Amino acid sequence: SLQNGVTAGQEEISSSGTSYLNRTEANMVEKTAT
């Protein structure tokens, strides 16, 4: 799962810049909270 998120984040960073960081962080927080 983590590798998937990292790969998606790296692809997103190309077009979204650092926005993907917020998405990845939010996903991690959600997983931890859930």
PDB file of N, CA, C and O in Angstrom:
ATOM      1  N   SER A   1       0.843  -1.206   0.000  1.00  0.00           N
ATOM      2  CA  SER A   1       0.000   0.000   0.000  1.00  0.00           C
ATOM      3  C   SER A   1       0.873   1.250   0.000  1.00  0.00           C
ATOM      4  O   SER A   1       0.641   2.182  -0.770  1.00  0.00           O
ATOM      5  N   LEU A   2       1.866   1.258   0.861  1.00  0.00           N
ATOM      6  CA  LEU A   2       2.738   2.435   0.951  1.00  0.00           C
ATOM      7  C   LEU A   2       3.411   2.688  -0.386  1.00  0.00           C
ATOM      8  O   LEU A   2       3.439   3.823  -0.862  1.00  0.00           O
ATOM      9  N   GLN A   3       3.959   1.634  -1.001  1.00  0.00           N
ATOM     10  CA  GLN A   3       4.635   1.807  -2.283  1.00  0.00           C
ATOM     11  C   GLN A   3       3.683   2.392  -3.314  1.00  0.00           C
ATOM     12  O   GLN A   3       4.076   3.245  -4.110  1.00  0.00           O
ATOM     13  N   ASN A   4       2.443   1.942  -3.305  1.00  0.00           N
ATOM     14  CA  ASN A   4       1.455   2.468  -4.238  1.00  0.00           C
ATOM     15  C   ASN A   4       1.282   3.959  -4.036  1.00  0.00           C
ATOM     16  O   ASN A   4       1.264   4.719  -5.005  1.00  0.00           O
ATOM     17  N   GLY A   5       1.155   4.382  -2.800  1.00  0.00           N
ATOM     18  CA  GLY A   5       0.958   5.794  -2.501  1.00  0.00           C
ATOM     19  C   GLY A   5       2.158   6.608  -2.934  1.00  0.00           C
ATOM     20  O   GLY A   5       2.006   7.698  -3.485  1.00  0.00           O
ATOM     21  N   VAL A   6       3.346   6.090  -2.692  1.00  0.00           N
ATOM     22  CA  VAL A   6       4.564   6.812  -3.057  1.00  0.00           C
ATOM     23  C   VAL A   6       4.626   6.968  -4.567  1.00  0.00           C
ATOM     24  O   VAL A   6       4.938   8.048  -5.068  1.00  0.00           O
ATOM     25  N   THR A   7       4.331   5.902  -5.293  1.00  0.00           N
ATOM     26  CA  THR A   7       4.380   5.958  -6.750  1.00  0.00           C
ATOM     27  C   THR A   7       3.379   6.981  -7.264  1.00  0.00           C
ATOM     28  O   THR A   7       3.705   7.799  -8.124  1.00  0.00           O
ATOM     29  N   ALA A   8       2.170   6.936  -6.742  1.00  0.00           N
ATOM     30  CA  ALA A   8       1.134   7.875  -7.171  1.00  0.00           C
ATOM     31  C   ALA A   8       1.567   9.290  -6.834  1.00  0.00           C
ATOM     32  O   ALA A   8       1.356  10.212  -7.622  1.00  0.00           O
ATOM     33  N   GLY A   9       2.172   9.466  -5.666  1.00  0.00           N
ATOM     34  CA  GLY A   9       2.617  10.792  -5.249  1.00  0.00           C
ATOM     35  C   GLY A   9       3.688  11.322  -6.182  1.00  0.00           C
ATOM     36  O   GLY A   9       3.647  12.487  -6.576  1.00  0.00           O
ATOM     37  N   GLN A  10       4.647  10.479  -6.539  1.00  0.00           N
ATOM     38  CA  GLN A  10       5.722  10.907  -7.427  1.00  0.00           C
ATOM     39  C   GLN A  10       5.154  11.318  -8.775  1.00  0.00           C
ATOM     40  O   GLN A  10       5.625  12.284  -9.377  1.00  0.00           O
ATOM     41  N   GLU A  11       4.156  10.603  -9.252  1.00  0.00           N
ATOM     42  CA  GLU A  11       3.546  10.950 -10.541  1.00  0.00           C
ATOM     43  C   GLU A  11       2.793  12.259 -10.427  1.00  0.00           C
ATOM     44  O   GLU A  11       2.811  13.084 -11.339  1.00  0.00           O
ATOM     45  N   GLU A  12       2.123  12.441  -9.284  1.00  0.00           N
ATOM     46  CA  GLU A  12       1.332  13.657  -9.089  1.00  0.00           C
ATOM     47  C   GLU A  12       2.229  14.877  -8.938  1.00  0.00           C
ATOM     48  O   GLU A  12       1.897  15.956  -9.429  1.00  0.00           O
ATOM     49  N   ILE A  13       3.356  14.716  -8.266  1.00  0.00           N
ATOM     50  CA  ILE A  13       4.250  15.853  -8.018  1.00  0.00           C
ATOM     51  C   ILE A  13       4.637  16.516  -9.342  1.00  0.00           C
ATOM     52  O   ILE A  13       4.893  17.719  -9.386  1.00  0.00           O
ATOM     53  N   SER A  14       4.677  15.733 -10.414  1.00  0.00           N
ATOM     54  CA  SER A  14       5.048  16.284 -11.714  1.00  0.00           C
ATOM     55  C   SER A  14       4.063  17.355 -12.149  1.00  0.00           C
ATOM     56  O   SER A  14       4.461  18.361 -12.738  1.00  0.00           O
ATOM     57  N   SER A  15       2.779  17.152 -11.865  1.00  0.00           N
ATOM     58  CA  SER A  15       1.761  18.090 -12.325  1.00  0.00           C
ATOM     59  C   SER A  15       1.202  18.931 -11.193  1.00  0.00           C
ATOM     60  O   SER A  15       0.795  20.073 -11.408  1.00  0.00           O
ATOM     61  N   SER A  16       1.178  18.372  -9.979  1.00  0.00           N
ATOM     62  CA  SER A  16       0.569  19.096  -8.859  1.00  0.00           C
ATOM     63  C   SER A  16       1.613  19.772  -7.979  1.00  0.00           C
ATOM     64  O   SER A  16       1.258  20.518  -7.066  1.00  0.00           O
ATOM     65  N   GLY A  17       2.886  19.525  -8.239  1.00  0.00           N
ATOM     66  CA  GLY A  17       3.918  20.153  -7.425  1.00  0.00           C
ATOM     67  C   GLY A  17       3.981  19.507  -6.058  1.00  0.00           C
ATOM     68  O   GLY A  17       4.236  18.307  -5.954  1.00  0.00           O
ATOM     69  N   THR A  18       3.750  20.290  -4.989  1.00  0.00           N
ATOM     70  CA  THR A  18       3.834  19.741  -3.637  1.00  0.00           C
ATOM     71  C   THR A  18       2.454  19.378  -3.110  1.00  0.00           C
ATOM     72  O   THR A  18       2.331  18.911  -1.978  1.00  0.00           O
ATOM     73  N   SER A  19       1.424  19.584  -3.905  1.00  0.00           N
ATOM     74  CA  SER A  19       0.063  19.294  -3.455  1.00  0.00           C
ATOM     75  C   SER A  19      -0.060  17.819  -3.084  1.00  0.00           C
ATOM     76  O   SER A  19      -0.780  17.463  -2.151  1.00  0.00           O
ATOM     77  N   TYR A  20       0.646  16.969  -3.819  1.00  0.00           N
ATOM     78  CA  TYR A  20       0.557  15.532  -3.550  1.00  0.00           C
ATOM     79  C   TYR A  20       0.999  15.222  -2.125  1.00  0.00           C
ATOM     80  O   TYR A  20       0.508  14.272  -1.515  1.00  0.00           O
ATOM     81  N   LEU A  21       1.928  16.023  -1.587  1.00  0.00           N
ATOM     82  CA  LEU A  21       2.393  15.786  -0.213  1.00  0.00           C
ATOM     83  C   LEU A  21       1.219  15.850   0.747  1.00  0.00           C
ATOM     84  O   LEU A  21       1.083  15.005   1.633  1.00  0.00           O
ATOM     85  N   ASN A  22       0.373  16.852   0.570  1.00  0.00           N
ATOM     86  CA  ASN A  22      -0.778  16.999   1.458  1.00  0.00           C
ATOM     87  C   ASN A  22      -1.701  15.796   1.321  1.00  0.00           C
ATOM     88  O   ASN A  22      -2.226  15.295   2.315  1.00  0.00           O
ATOM     89  N   ARG A  23      -1.899  15.336   0.097  1.00  0.00           N
ATOM     90  CA  ARG A  23      -2.789  14.186  -0.129  1.00  0.00           C
ATOM     91  C   ARG A  23      -2.207  12.934   0.517  1.00  0.00           C
ATOM     92  O   ARG A  23      -2.913  12.185   1.193  1.00  0.00           O
ATOM     93  N   THR A  24      -0.922  12.718   0.303  1.00  0.00           N
ATOM     94  CA  THR A  24      -0.285  11.530   0.881  1.00  0.00           C
ATOM     95  C   THR A  24      -0.346  11.586   2.396  1.00  0.00           C
ATOM     96  O   THR A  24      -0.651  10.589   3.051  1.00  0.00           O
ATOM     97  N   GLU A  25      -0.050  12.766   2.955  1.00  0.00           N
ATOM     98  CA  GLU A  25      -0.079  12.908   4.412  1.00  0.00           C
ATOM     99  C   GLU A  25      -1.493  12.655   4.929  1.00  0.00           C
ATOM    100  O   GLU A  25      -1.673  11.967   5.934  1.00  0.00           O
ATOM    101  N   ALA A  26      -2.479  13.199   4.256  1.00  0.00           N
ATOM    102  CA  ALA A  26      -3.871  13.029   4.678  1.00  0.00           C
ATOM    103  C   ALA A  26      -4.228  11.543   4.652  1.00  0.00           C
ATOM    104  O   ALA A  26      -4.892  11.045   5.561  1.00  0.00           O
ATOM    105  N   ASN A  27      -3.787  10.840   3.612  1.00  0.00           N
ATOM    106  CA  ASN A  27      -4.083   9.412   3.523  1.00  0.00           C
ATOM    107  C   ASN A  27      -3.437   8.661   4.681  1.00  0.00           C
ATOM    108  O   ASN A  27      -4.066   7.793   5.286  1.00  0.00           O
ATOM    109  N   MET A  28      -2.197   8.987   4.991  1.00  0.00           N
ATOM    110  CA  MET A  28      -1.502   8.308   6.088  1.00  0.00           C
ATOM    111  C   MET A  28      -2.215   8.579   7.404  1.00  0.00           C
ATOM    112  O   MET A  28      -2.395   7.669   8.213  1.00  0.00           O
ATOM    113  N   VAL A  29      -2.616   9.810   7.618  1.00  0.00           N
ATOM    114  CA  VAL A  29      -3.314  10.178   8.852  1.00  0.00           C
ATOM    115  C   VAL A  29      -4.629   9.414   8.935  1.00  0.00           C
ATOM    116  O   VAL A  29      -5.018   8.924   9.995  1.00  0.00           O
ATOM    117  N   GLU A  30      -5.305   9.324   7.791  1.00  0.00           N
ATOM    118  CA  GLU A  30      -6.591   8.613   7.771  1.00  0.00           C
ATOM    119  C   GLU A  30      -6.378   7.142   8.133  1.00  0.00           C
ATOM    120  O   GLU A  30      -7.135   6.576   8.921  1.00  0.00           O
ATOM    121  N   LYS A  31      -5.355   6.534   7.560  1.00  0.00           N
ATOM    122  CA  LYS A  31      -5.089   5.119   7.843  1.00  0.00           C
ATOM    123  C   LYS A  31      -4.778   4.937   9.323  1.00  0.00           C
ATOM    124  O   LYS A  31      -5.240   3.984   9.951  1.00  0.00           O
ATOM    125  N   THR A  32      -3.990   5.859   9.875  1.00  0.00           N
ATOM    126  CA  THR A  32      -3.622   5.749  11.289  1.00  0.00           C
ATOM    127  C   THR A  32      -4.848   5.951  12.169  1.00  0.00           C
ATOM    128  O   THR A  32      -5.025   5.258  13.171  1.00  0.00           O
ATOM    129  N   ALA A  33      -5.683   6.895  11.791  1.00  0.00           N
ATOM    130  CA  ALA A  33      -6.868   7.203  12.603  1.00  0.00           C
ATOM    131  C   ALA A  33      -7.868   6.055  12.528  1.00  0.00           C
ATOM    132  O   ALA A  33      -8.508   5.701  13.518  1.00  0.00           O
ATOM    133  N   THR A  34      -7.988   5.483  11.337  1.00  0.00           N
ATOM    134  CA  THR A  34      -8.964   4.406  11.174  1.00  0.00           C
ATOM    135  C   THR A  34      -8.455   3.145  11.859  1.00  0.00           C
ATOM    136  O   THR A  34      -9.131   2.116  11.840  1.00  0.00           O
TER     137      THR A  34
END
